[in-house]
């Protein structure tokens, strides 16, 4: 019964990515006529989709192995996908406030730093 959740990874991945694309279309369509802005928006959408795909793959790998390294990799990729989602929403003008005013640092940059820290810990962790 447990293995039926991830029985067909391609169908699960396709459904999740298609859902993200469908919900992103209303955000992308107003920018379709802007000559260069659409490329910027599509760039952030594609990187967000790749990050979510990597989260799905790492979640399945962690689900199977239950190792600390896979957990650290999964957390790093979750931080990356959140960062890319914020960048995507900022590129379509849904989010305007993406920085912490007290220290004047953008939230996506902190999340990318968190991603790199978790990747480093996962790589350097001795089993």
LUMFI-758021 format. One record per residue (C-alpha): z, y, x. Coordinates in Angstrom, 3 decimals, padded with zeros to 6 digits. Layout:
BEGIN
pz,py,px
Z,Y,X
...
END
This chain:
BEGIN
pz,py,px
000.000,000.000,000.000
000.755,002.409,002.848
-002.646,002.067,004.483
-004.569,002.946,001.302
-003.852,006.661,001.806
-005.926,006.747,004.965
-008.232,003.850,004.112
-011.431,005.874,004.377
-010.926,008.809,006.729
-014.413,010.214,006.233
-013.954,010.595,002.475
-010.520,012.196,002.916
-011.845,014.597,005.554
-014.921,015.480,003.519
-012.851,016.200,000.422
-010.423,018.450,002.284
-013.142,020.380,004.122
-015.238,020.734,000.957
-012.209,022.096,-000.892
-011.627,024.690,001.823
-015.290,025.713,001.757
-015.343,026.032,-002.041
-012.200,028.173,-002.092
-013.519,030.294,000.802
-016.840,031.116,-000.872
-015.463,033.941,-003.066
-014.078,035.519,000.088
-017.333,035.167,002.039
-019.863,036.225,-000.609
-019.026,039.971,-000.569
-019.811,040.013,003.167
-023.106,038.132,002.939
-025.182,041.325,002.948
-023.488,042.796,006.013
-025.813,042.026,008.855
-023.272,041.306,011.598
-020.054,040.963,009.622
-021.170,037.674,008.061
-021.428,036.076,011.507
-017.897,037.170,012.319
-016.588,035.786,009.019
-018.501,032.515,009.465
-017.183,032.165,013.000
-013.608,032.356,011.741
-014.366,029.999,008.867
-015.909,027.393,011.167
-013.002,027.573,013.616
-010.584,027.225,010.700
-012.465,024.152,009.449
-012.445,022.575,012.914
-008.723,023.267,013.274
-007.994,021.683,009.883
-010.144,018.683,010.812
-008.142,018.285,014.025
-004.890,018.485,012.028
-006.127,015.684,009.766
-007.077,013.522,012.743
-003.790,014.183,014.561
-001.788,013.519,011.385
-003.458,010.152,010.981
-002.834,009.392,014.664
000.840,010.335,014.340
001.139,008.331,011.126
-000.092,005.264,013.004
001.702,005.664,016.345
004.882,007.606,015.474
005.052,008.820,019.085
006.595,012.107,020.162
003.406,013.101,021.973
001.368,012.751,018.784
003.988,014.747,016.894
003.773,017.574,019.439
-000.018,017.490,019.281
000.077,017.596,015.490
002.489,020.574,015.467
000.301,022.395,018.007
-002.795,021.868,015.898
-000.972,022.962,012.740
-000.050,026.208,014.504
-003.689,026.603,015.562
-004.961,026.048,012.030
-002.473,028.590,010.636
-003.591,031.069,013.288
-007.248,030.535,012.456
-006.520,030.811,008.727
-004.832,034.167,009.318
-007.795,035.295,011.426
-010.204,034.210,008.675
-008.243,036.026,005.972
-008.053,039.131,008.155
-011.826,039.031,008.777
-012.547,039.082,005.022
-010.009,041.899,004.489
-007.535,039.844,002.490
-004.801,040.357,005.091
-004.472,043.757,006.669
-001.032,043.418,008.191
-001.219,040.660,010.806
001.072,042.045,013.458
004.818,042.343,013.996
005.529,046.089,014.187
008.770,045.785,016.125
007.063,044.239,019.142
003.461,045.242,018.261
002.031,041.735,018.654
-000.388,040.073,016.263
000.876,036.946,014.525
-002.243,034.852,015.381
-001.661,035.537,019.077
001.912,034.282,018.794
000.683,031.175,016.995
-001.895,030.497,019.702
000.868,030.855,022.293
002.947,028.389,020.259
-000.059,026.043,020.177
-000.381,026.162,023.954
003.357,025.602,024.453
003.379,022.520,022.206
000.239,021.177,023.906
001.839,021.716,027.318
005.052,019.974,026.270
003.040,017.107,024.797
000.984,016.685,027.959
003.927,016.954,030.351
006.259,014.744,028.294
007.168,011.602,030.143
007.223,008.548,027.883
END
